[in-house]
Amino acid sequence: MTAHETGKLKRLLDLWPAHVVMTSARLADLGISHGLARHYVKNGWMDRVGVGAFKRPNDSVSWPGAVESLQTQLKMGVHVGALSALAVQGHQQYLRFGHEAVFLFSAPDLVLPAWFKSRDWGAAIRHVATKLLPDGLGLHADDVQGHRLTLSTPERAILECLYLSPDRIDLMESVEVAQGLLTLRPDLMQTLLEACNSIKVRRLFLFVAEKNALPVLKRLDLTRIDLGSGARSIVKGGVYHAGSRLTLPRELVDNG
């Protein structure tokens, strides 16, 4: 290997964060060709984790390190959402990463790379491609196991939970998690509800907010939130709740 190539390797290792996947796109930015990358792999200076993705030898990479690569190196519009985002921010202490699903949200046309989908990152990854809310609205950066990731704020995350309820998240779990959301910001919540593309989610949130006496409810302008017309059924065999015009689990309505 030439002195120039040795210098490239040293720079790569200096810039490579621990427990993070290095993508071919990032290698290209550093001036490392596919041929040189293959040379690095052959000589044990990095390990391949899939097509276009690598890790340091003897380094472990869990899902936050892989998601960081999607967000920062590939500039993909994917974020941690729903229960996963709430857990990061301390709203669901009993959810243990590595034992529960990690929900990643994106626009409908986003396709995750094969190297990410095919590997076990220590948790079940659930990719939710949806137009529920506009890209970028109600997102922020936070620390997840030492990685700075983009994730949903609590205001957006609870709407994502309700979107996935009851098919992918138990509705009772979403209601219980919402009990702790006492500091939801009215301005952001208002904006999200107005921008939300699901009548079901808007109605469910207002039902849950009322049931849990969330302070944010008193500061929302309901006249600006389109709740649609007619009844909606959330579960089969449930009980109709006139206030929300939703058919809900009996235990929610009976205890309301």
Phi, psi and chi 1 to 4 in degrees:
 res  aa     phi    psi   chi1   chi2   chi3   chi4
   1 MET       -  135.0 -167.3  163.0   61.0      -
   2 THR   -71.2  165.2   67.1      -      -      -
   3 ALA   -61.9  -35.5      -      -      -      -
   4 HIS   -63.7  -44.0 -178.7   61.1      -      -
   5 GLU   -68.7  -34.9  -69.4  170.8  -21.9      -
   6 THR   -63.4  -39.3  -59.6      -      -      -
   7 GLY   -64.4  -37.6      -      -      -      -
   8 LYS   -64.2  -41.0  -74.6 -174.7  177.2 -178.7
   9 LEU   -64.3  -43.9  175.7   60.2      -      -
  10 LYS   -61.4  -42.7 -178.1  179.5 -175.3  -55.1
  11 ARG   -64.1  -41.6 -178.6  168.2  179.8 -111.7
  12 LEU   -58.7  -49.5  167.5   63.3      -      -
  13 LEU   -66.5  -33.1  -63.3  177.4      -      -
  14 ASP   -67.6  -34.1  -72.2  -16.5      -      -
  15 LEU   -93.3   -4.8  -66.2  174.7      -      -
  16 TRP   -86.6  109.5 -163.6  -30.2      -      -
  17 PRO   -66.5  150.7  -14.8   28.8      -      -
  18 ALA   -65.0  143.6      -      -      -      -
  19 HIS    62.7   32.4  -45.2  -56.0      -      -
  20 VAL  -127.2  139.6  170.0      -      -      -
  21 VAL   -73.9  137.2  171.0      -      -      -
  22 MET  -102.7  123.0 -176.0   66.8   68.6      -
  23 THR   -94.9  160.8   65.1      -      -      -
  24 SER   -60.3  -32.9  -68.5      -      -      -
  25 ALA   -62.1  -43.3      -      -      -      -
  26 ARG   -69.0  -39.1  178.1   60.1  174.7  148.8
  27 LEU   -60.1  -40.9  -69.0  177.9      -      -
  28 ALA   -62.4  -39.7      -      -      -      -
  29 ASP   -60.0  -30.6  -70.4  -19.4      -      -
  30 LEU   -89.5    4.8  -63.7  173.4      -      -
  31 GLY    81.1   20.4      -      -      -      -
  32 ILE  -102.2  116.6  -62.4  171.2      -      -
  33 SER   -77.2  169.5   65.8      -      -      -
  34 HIS   -61.7  -39.3  -68.4  -61.9      -      -
  35 GLY   -64.1  -41.2      -      -      -      -
  36 LEU   -69.3  -35.4 -169.0   53.1      -      -
  37 ALA   -62.7  -42.3      -      -      -      -
  38 ARG   -61.7  -37.8  -72.5 -165.4  -63.3  -89.6
  39 HIS   -63.3  -41.6 -179.0   70.6      -      -
  40 TYR   -62.4  -41.9  -69.2  167.6      -      -
  41 VAL   -65.6  -45.8  171.0      -      -      -
  42 LYS   -58.9  -35.2 -178.5  178.6  178.2 -179.8
  43 ASN   -94.4    7.7  -74.6  -83.3      -      -
  44 GLY    80.0   16.5      -      -      -      -
  45 TRP   -86.3  -16.8  -67.4  -47.1      -      -
  46 MET  -156.6  156.4   62.3 -175.3 -171.2      -
  47 ASP  -110.6  143.6  -65.5  -24.4      -      -
  48 ARG   -85.1  132.3 -168.9 -177.7  -59.0  -85.0
  49 VAL  -108.4   -2.7  -60.4      -      -      -
  50 GLY   162.5  177.6      -      -      -      -
  51 VAL   -64.7  119.3  176.7      -      -      -
  52 GLY    80.9   18.5      -      -      -      -
  53 ALA  -148.4  141.6      -      -      -      -
  54 PHE  -142.2  162.5  -52.1   87.0      -      -
  55 LYS  -137.7  164.8   71.0  176.4 -174.2   69.6
  56 ARG   -69.0  147.4  -77.9  174.5  170.9  -90.4
  57 PRO   -59.8  139.1  -22.1   33.0      -      -
  58 ASN    64.3   11.9  -56.5  -45.3      -      -
  59 ASP   -97.2  141.9 -167.7   15.4      -      -
  60 SER  -100.1  138.3   61.0      -      -      -
  61 VAL  -126.0  117.8 -179.0      -      -      -
  62 SER   -99.7 -177.1   56.0      -      -      -
  63 TRP   -59.1  -36.7   72.0  -94.9      -      -
  64 PRO   -62.2  -36.5  -23.7   36.4      -      -
  65 GLY   -68.6  -33.2      -      -      -      -
  66 ALA   -73.3  -40.6      -      -      -      -
  67 VAL   -66.3  -37.3  172.1      -      -      -
  68 GLU   -56.7  -39.8  179.1 -179.2  -27.4      -
  69 SER   -65.5  -40.6  -59.8      -      -      -
  70 LEU   -59.9  -44.0  -62.2  179.8      -      -
  71 GLN   -77.5  -44.1  -66.6 -179.2  -13.4      -
  72 THR   -94.9  -35.9   61.8      -      -      -
  73 GLN   -89.6  -43.1  -63.1 -178.4   33.8      -
  74 LEU   -94.3   -6.0  -60.0 -177.8      -      -
  75 LYS    54.4   38.9  -49.5  -60.5 -178.1 -174.0
  76 MET   -84.1  139.5  -58.6 -170.6   80.9      -
  77 GLY   -81.5   64.5      -      -      -      -
  78 VAL  -124.4  139.7   60.0      -      -      -
  79 HIS  -138.0  158.0   66.9  -89.3      -      -
  80 VAL   -77.2  128.3 -179.0      -      -      -
  81 GLY  -138.0 -174.0      -      -      -      -
  82 ALA    53.0 -135.6      -      -      -      -
  83 LEU   -61.7  -32.9  -70.0  176.8      -      -
  84 SER   -63.4  -42.5  -53.6      -      -      -
  85 ALA   -68.0  -38.9      -      -      -      -
  86 LEU   -65.6  -38.1  -69.9  172.2      -      -
  87 ALA   -63.6  -41.9      -      -      -      -
  88 VAL   -57.9  -36.5  167.9      -      -      -
  89 GLN   -94.6   13.8  -64.2  162.2   94.7      -
  90 GLY    83.2   16.0      -      -      -      -
  91 HIS   -96.9   -1.6  -66.9  -73.2      -      -
  92 GLN  -147.4   74.6 -163.4 -172.5   12.7      -
  93 GLN   -61.9  -26.1  -69.3   86.1  -14.9      -
  94 TYR   -83.1   -5.8   57.5   84.1      -      -
  95 LEU   -80.8  123.9 -171.3  150.5      -      -
  96 ARG  -111.7  115.3  -56.6  178.1  -54.8  -79.8
  97 PHE   -61.5  140.5  -76.3  128.3      -      -
  98 GLY    99.8  -18.6      -      -      -      -
  99 HIS  -120.5  -11.1  -59.4  -83.2      -      -
 100 GLU  -122.7  163.9  -58.2  -72.7  -13.8      -
 101 ALA   -68.8  147.8      -      -      -      -
 102 VAL  -108.8  121.6  173.8      -      -      -
 103 PHE   -94.9  123.4  -69.0   99.9      -      -
 104 LEU  -114.0  129.2  -60.2 -179.8      -      -
 105 PHE  -110.5  147.3  -79.8   73.3      -      -
 106 SER  -156.4  173.3   75.3      -      -      -
 107 ALA   -67.2  159.4      -      -      -      -
 108 PRO   -60.6  -28.0  -24.2   34.2      -      -
 109 ASP   -89.3    2.2   57.9  -11.0      -      -
 110 LEU   -83.8  131.2 -174.8  140.6      -      -
 111 VAL  -115.8  122.9  178.1      -      -      -
 112 LEU   -71.8  144.7  -64.1  173.3      -      -
 113 PRO   -64.4  151.5   19.1  -29.4      -      -
 114 ALA   -59.4  -38.0      -      -      -      -
 115 TRP   -61.9  -31.9   62.5  -99.2      -      -
 116 PHE   -76.2  -43.2 -179.2   84.0      -      -
 117 LYS   -71.5  -27.6  -66.3 -171.4  -68.1 -176.1
 118 SER   -91.3   -8.5   62.8      -      -      -
 119 ARG  -105.7  149.0 -167.1  173.7  179.7   86.8
 120 ASP   -84.4  114.3 -179.6    2.1      -      -
 121 TRP  -100.3   15.5  -59.1  108.5      -      -
 122 GLY    90.0    2.8      -      -      -      -
 123 ALA  -157.5  152.3      -      -      -      -
 124 ALA   -72.7  121.9      -      -      -      -
 125 ILE   -93.4  129.0  -56.1  -64.6      -      -
 126 ARG  -118.2  106.6  -59.3  -72.7 -178.0  -99.7
 127 HIS   -89.3  122.3  179.1 -151.0      -      -
 128 VAL  -112.8  106.6 -176.8      -      -      -
 129 ALA   -97.6  113.8      -      -      -      -
 130 THR  -154.4  158.1  176.2      -      -      -
 131 LYS  -103.5   24.3  -65.3 -170.4  -67.8 -174.8
 132 LEU   -52.7  -45.6  175.5   67.3      -      -
 133 LEU  -138.5  154.3  -69.8  160.1      -      -
 134 PRO   -62.3  147.0  -21.2   32.4      -      -
 135 ASP   -60.0  135.8  -64.3  -16.6      -      -
 136 GLY    87.7  -14.2      -      -      -      -
 137 LEU   -85.0  126.2 -177.6   61.6      -      -
 138 GLY    74.2   33.3      -      -      -      -
 139 LEU  -117.6  153.9  -58.6  177.7      -      -
 140 HIS  -155.8  172.8   71.7  148.8      -      -
 141 ALA   -99.7  142.6      -      -      -      -
 142 ASP  -151.4  163.2 -153.4  -19.3      -      -
 143 ASP   -84.7  128.5 -178.6   82.0      -      -
 144 VAL  -128.5  104.3 -177.0      -      -      -
 145 GLN    52.2   41.7  -61.3  179.2   20.4      -
 146 GLY    86.7    4.8      -      -      -      -
 147 HIS  -117.4  135.7  -59.5  -87.2      -      -
 148 ARG   -86.9  107.5 -163.4   71.0  174.6  170.0
 149 LEU  -119.5  154.9  -59.3 -176.5      -      -
 150 THR   -86.2  128.0  -60.6      -      -      -
 151 LEU  -144.9  167.3   60.9  152.5      -      -
 152 SER   -71.3  140.9  -64.6      -      -      -
 153 THR   -67.0  163.4   59.1      -      -      -
 154 PRO   -55.5  -34.0  -28.9   37.1      -      -
 155 GLU   -63.7  -43.2  -68.5   82.9    1.3      -
 156 ARG   -76.3  -39.0  178.4  169.8 -179.7  139.5
 157 ALA   -60.9  -39.5      -      -      -      -
 158 ILE   -68.5  -33.5 -171.5   58.8      -      -
 159 LEU   -66.7  -37.6  -63.4 -177.0      -      -
 160 GLU   -66.0  -38.1  -67.7  169.2  -20.4      -
 161 CYS   -60.1  -45.6  -71.6      -      -      -
 162 LEU   -68.3  -32.0  -64.0  172.8      -      -
 163 TYR   -62.5  -37.6  173.7   73.7      -      -
 164 LEU   -85.5   -5.3  -63.0  177.7      -      -
 165 SER   -92.8  142.0  -60.1      -      -      -
 166 PRO   -95.8    2.3   36.1  -35.4      -      -
 167 ASP   -71.6  -39.8  -64.3  -27.8      -      -
 168 ARG  -116.2  -17.7  -59.6  174.9   73.2  175.2
 169 ILE  -133.0  133.4  -65.6  177.3      -      -
 170 ASP   -60.7  129.6 -175.6   84.5      -      -
 171 LEU   -61.2  -36.9 -179.2   55.7      -      -
 172 MET   -63.2  -34.6  -67.8  -59.6  -64.2      -
 173 GLU   -65.8  -42.0 -176.5  174.5   12.3      -
 174 SER   -61.9  -41.1  -67.3      -      -      -
 175 VAL   -64.4  -42.6  173.3      -      -      -
 176 GLU   -66.1  -41.4  -69.7  169.7    1.8      -
 177 VAL   -62.2  -38.9  168.7      -      -      -
 178 ALA   -63.4  -22.4      -      -      -      -
 179 GLN   -56.9  -31.0  -67.6  175.4    2.7      -
 180 GLY   -90.5    1.5      -      -      -      -
 181 LEU   -90.9   67.1  -58.6 -179.2      -      -
 182 LEU   -89.5   -6.4  -57.6  178.3      -      -
 183 THR  -119.4   26.1   58.5      -      -      -
 184 LEU   -59.6  136.1  -64.9  176.6      -      -
 185 ARG   -82.3  121.1  -68.2  163.7  -71.6 -177.4
 186 PRO   -58.6  -43.1  -23.7   33.6      -      -
 187 ASP   -62.8  -45.3  -70.7  -12.8      -      -
 188 LEU   -69.0  -41.0  179.0   54.7      -      -
 189 MET   -62.4  -41.5 -160.4   74.6 -111.9      -
 190 GLN   -60.4  -47.3 -178.8   80.9   40.5      -
 191 THR   -61.7  -43.3  -59.8      -      -      -
 192 LEU   -65.4  -43.3  -72.7  165.1      -      -
 193 LEU   -64.7  -38.8  -73.4  168.5      -      -
 194 GLU   -68.5  -33.1  -69.3 -178.0   29.2      -
 195 ALA   -86.6  -14.6      -      -      -      -
 196 CYS   -62.5  135.9  179.7      -      -      -
 197 ASN   -95.3   14.6  -72.0  -45.9      -      -
 198 SER  -126.5  116.3  170.3      -      -      -
 199 ILE   -61.4  -40.9  -63.2  -64.4      -      -
 200 LYS   -56.1  -46.4  161.9 -157.6  155.5  179.3
 201 VAL   -67.4  -41.6  169.6      -      -      -
 202 ARG   -60.0  -48.1  -67.6  174.3 -172.4  161.8
 203 ARG   -64.7  -43.3  -70.0 -170.5 -168.3  178.3
 204 LEU   -61.1  -42.0  -96.1  178.7      -      -
 205 PHE   -61.6  -45.6  175.0   77.3      -      -
 206 LEU   -64.0  -36.8  -64.7  178.4      -      -
 207 PHE   -63.3  -48.1  169.6   80.9      -      -
 208 VAL   -64.9  -40.2  169.1      -      -      -
 209 ALA   -63.6  -40.4      -      -      -      -
 210 GLU   -69.2  -42.7 -178.1  176.5   11.8      -
 211 LYS   -61.2  -37.6 -175.6  174.0 -177.3   63.2
 212 ASN   -95.9    5.3  -71.3  -38.7      -      -
 213 ALA    51.1   47.6      -      -      -      -
 214 LEU   -70.4  131.2  -62.6 -176.4      -      -
 215 PRO   -57.1  -29.8  -25.1   34.1      -      -
 216 VAL   -61.2  -27.9   71.2      -      -      -
 217 LEU   -59.2  -38.2 -175.2   58.7      -      -
 218 LYS   -68.9  -15.2  -64.8 -179.7  179.4  179.8
 219 ARG  -110.6   11.6  -60.7 -176.2   59.4 -173.4
 220 LEU   -94.7  143.0  -65.0  176.2      -      -
 221 ASP   -93.9   96.0 -176.6   -6.8      -      -
 222 LEU   -69.1  -20.1  -58.0 -173.7      -      -
 223 THR   -67.8  -18.4   65.5      -      -      -
 224 ARG   -96.9    0.8  -69.5  161.7   45.1 -163.4
 225 ILE  -107.4  115.8  -59.8  171.6      -      -
 226 ASP   -74.8  114.5 -179.6   11.1      -      -
 227 LEU  -104.1    6.6  -62.2  176.8      -      -
 228 GLY    68.3 -170.4      -      -      -      -
 229 SER  -129.2  159.3   60.3      -      -      -
 230 GLY    79.1  173.1      -      -      -      -
 231 ALA   -89.2  155.8      -      -      -      -
 232 ARG  -130.0  142.2  -60.9  -75.4 -160.3  -76.9
 233 SER  -107.0  122.8  179.7      -      -      -
 234 ILE   -91.0  -37.3  -56.1  -59.3      -      -
 235 VAL  -136.4  152.1  -66.0      -      -      -
 236 LYS   -78.0  142.6  -67.0 -178.7  179.4  179.7
 237 GLY    71.4   18.8      -      -      -      -
 238 GLY   -88.1 -162.9      -      -      -      -
 239 VAL  -119.2  136.0  174.7      -      -      -
 240 TYR   -76.2  129.8 -177.2   70.0      -      -
 241 HIS  -108.8  111.6  179.4  -98.2      -      -
 242 ALA   -63.9  -37.3      -      -      -      -
 243 GLY   -62.2  -40.0      -      -      -      -
 244 SER   -97.0  -12.8   63.6      -      -      -
 245 ARG    58.1   40.9  -69.5  173.5  -69.2  162.4
 246 LEU  -124.2  144.6  -64.9  172.0      -      -
 247 THR   -92.7  115.9  -62.1      -      -      -
 248 LEU  -121.9  165.9  -62.0  162.1      -      -
 249 PRO   -56.7  140.1  -25.6   35.3      -      -
 250 ARG   -55.4  -38.7 -179.5  175.9  -64.0  -83.8
 251 GLU   -66.4  -27.4   58.0  -92.7   33.0      -
 252 LEU   -72.6  -43.1  -88.5 -178.7      -      -
 253 VAL   -75.2  -44.0  177.9      -      -      -
 254 ASP   -64.1  -31.8  -70.8  -10.4      -      -
 255 ASN   -93.0    5.3  -65.8  -26.5      -      -
 256 GLY   -85.6      -      -      -      -      -
